[in-house]
Amino acid sequence: MHWLTIVGWILAISIGLWLLDRLATWMEANGWIYWRKSQGTSSRVGNAFLEIQSMFDPGKEHIIEAKQEEKYQKPAPGDPPPRDPVPPPSRTPSP
């Protein structure tokens, strides 16, 4: 193999990987995948495996339903309002 052919292959593979990275970055910006900036958490991976397991073991279906209900559960009428995580800025009287 001629050295120019080897350089050509290395260049072609590098450009291909760069284009694949650009495509994945664009897909992440659209929220389709997690690529560089945001990463999946272990709970996401666990939920994915739980979904797959529920196909083979229907008894796990209630666990998935409970997790989904917990995520979208509304507070009861007597519950105190949720606390604001960021306190409002203190206002000092101007002189």
Stockholm file with secondary structure:
# STOCKHOLM 1.0

chainA/1-95         MHWLTIVGWILAISIGLWLLDRLATWMEANGWIYWRKSQGTSSRVGNAFLEIQSMFDPGKEHIIEAKQEEKYQKPAPGDPPPRDPVPPPSRTPSP
#=GR chainA/1-95 SS CCHHHHHHHHHHHHHHHHHHHHHHHHHHHTTSCCCSSSCCCHHHHHHHHHHHHHHHCGGGHHHHHHHHHHHTCCCCTTSCCCCCSSCCCCCCCCC
#=GC SS_cons        CCHHHHHHHHHHHHHHHHHHHHHHHHHHHTTSCCCSSSCCCHHHHHHHHHHHHHHHCGGGHHHHHHHHHHHTCCCCTTSCCCCCSSCCCCCCCCC
//
